[in-house]
């Protein structure tokens, strides 16, 4: 139970981090790419956050 809650909270934090970073720092990113990253973060939050970090943030 506690592990599931931890993963759920981590997923919410990962989603919010990706969305906030895209909105605040990715001014040059194409709008369609922004939408795709946000949708991916909504459905696959933790995995998307990890991929986003290594692909976009470098």
C-alpha positions as CSV (number, residue, x, y, z in Angstrom):
1,X,0.0,0.0,0.0
2,X,2.7,2.5,1.0
3,X,4.9,1.6,-2.0
4,X,1.9,2.1,-4.4
5,X,1.3,5.5,-2.9
6,X,4.9,6.4,-3.2
7,X,4.9,5.5,-6.9
8,X,1.7,7.5,-7.4
9,X,3.1,10.6,-5.8
10,X,6.4,10.2,-7.7
11,X,4.4,10.0,-10.9
12,X,2.5,13.2,-10.1
13,X,5.8,15.0,-9.3
14,X,7.4,13.7,-12.5
15,X,4.4,14.9,-14.6
16,X,4.4,18.3,-13.0
17,X,8.2,18.7,-13.5
18,X,8.0,17.9,-17.2
19,X,5.1,20.3,-17.8
20,X,6.7,23.1,-15.8
21,X,10.0,22.7,-17.5
22,X,8.4,22.7,-21.0
23,X,6.3,25.8,-20.2
24,X,9.1,27.7,-18.5
25,X,12.3,26.8,-20.3
26,X,11.6,25.4,-23.7
27,X,10.8,28.5,-25.6
28,X,12.4,27.4,-28.9
29,X,10.6,24.0,-28.9
30,X,7.9,23.5,-31.5
31,X,4.4,23.6,-30.1
32,X,3.6,20.1,-31.4
33,X,6.6,18.7,-29.6
34,X,5.5,20.4,-26.4
35,X,2.1,18.9,-26.7
36,X,3.5,15.4,-27.4
37,X,5.8,15.6,-24.4
38,X,3.0,16.7,-22.1
39,X,0.6,14.0,-23.3
40,X,3.4,11.4,-22.9
41,X,4.1,12.7,-19.4
42,X,0.4,12.4,-18.6
43,X,0.2,8.7,-19.6
44,X,3.8,7.6,-18.7
45,X,4.9,10.1,-16.2
46,X,8.0,8.5,-14.6
47,X,9.4,7.0,-17.8
48,X,8.7,10.2,-19.8
49,X,10.5,12.3,-17.1
50,X,13.6,10.1,-17.4
51,X,13.6,10.1,-21.2
52,X,12.9,13.9,-21.2
53,X,15.8,14.5,-18.9
54,X,18.3,12.6,-21.1
55,X,17.0,13.7,-24.5
56,X,16.0,17.3,-24.0
57,X,17.8,18.5,-20.9
58,X,21.1,16.7,-21.6
